[in-house]
Amino acid sequence: MPINRIAFGTPREASHPDALRAALAEFISMLIFVFAGSGSGMAFNKLTDNASTTPSGLVAAALAHAFALFVAVSVGANISGGHVNPAVTFGALLGGNITLLRSILYWIAQLLGSVVACLLLKFATGGLETPAFGLSSGVGAWNALVFEIVMTFGLVYTVYATAVDPKKGDVGIIAPIAIGFIVGANILAGGAFDGASMNPAVSFGPAVVSWTWTNHWVYWLGPFVGAAIAALVYDNIFIGSGGHEPLPTNDF
C-alpha cells in the first residue's frame, strides 16, 4: 500500500511551545554530535600534522561518531524523537510520524546546530580548518551517491525498526545504541570512500564554515533517497495495516 499518511500540519504548530522545544532539542543534539564527530577529525589532523587518514584514524572517527550519536539521540528522544538528521526527519515525514511544518522546524534547527558546532570548533581550535566532506581519489560522484543511499537506508531502516515501529515494545536505550552502531559501522565501510555522511546537516556545517561545496549535492540527494526507500519499505511492508503509532512529540 502506498504511504498516505503525510500531514502538512496546522499554522499554529510552527509557534507551539512543544514544537519550539523540540526544534531546540534537535539544535542542541546536532551541536553535540557534530562538535564531537567533526572535532575528532580535526584532532586527528592536528596529531598527524594533516597526514593521510590511516586505518586507526578511520576507527577513531567511527567510534567518535557512534558514541556521540548515541548520546545525541538519547538526550533528544523524549523531546523531539532524537532525529539528529534531516534524512531521518524526512523518513519520519513519509511515514506520517511528523508533520511537514514540524519537519521544516527540525531541518532549520539541525542545519543551524551543525553550523554553530563547526564555528565553535574553528574558534576553539584557534582557527583550524573544519574539513568538508569530499570524495577520495578514484571515487566518482555517482559511486558516492550509491554509498550514501545504501548507508542511509540502513540507518533509517534501523530507526524505523527500533524507534518507530509500534510493535517494537519497550526497547529502552536499545534504539540509540543501535542507531549509533549502524552509523559507526557504515563509517568503517564508507568513510575511506566519501566520508560516510548519511546526514545532510553533518555535511552542511563544515561546507559552510570552510566554504567548500564540491560534490555537496551527493550528501543531500543520497541520504534523502536512502531515507525514502527505507521509510517506504518498512512502513508499507512491516508496519502496513497492522497499526501505526505516531511519535509522541507530534501530538498537541
Buried (B, 14 or more C-beta within 10 A) or exposed (E): EEBEEEBEBEEEBBEBEBBBEBBBBBBBBBBBBBBBBBBBBBBBBEEEEEEEBEEEBBBBBBBBBBBBBBBBBBBBBEBBBBBBBBBBBBBBBBBBBBBEBBBBBBBBBBBBBBBBBBBBBBEEBEEBBBBBBBBBEEBEBEBBBBBBBBBBBBBBBBBBBBBBBEEBEEBEEEBBBBBBBBBBBBBBBBBBBBBBBBBBBBBBBBBBBBEBEEBBEBBBBBBBBBBBBBBBBBBBEEBEEEEBEBBEBBEE
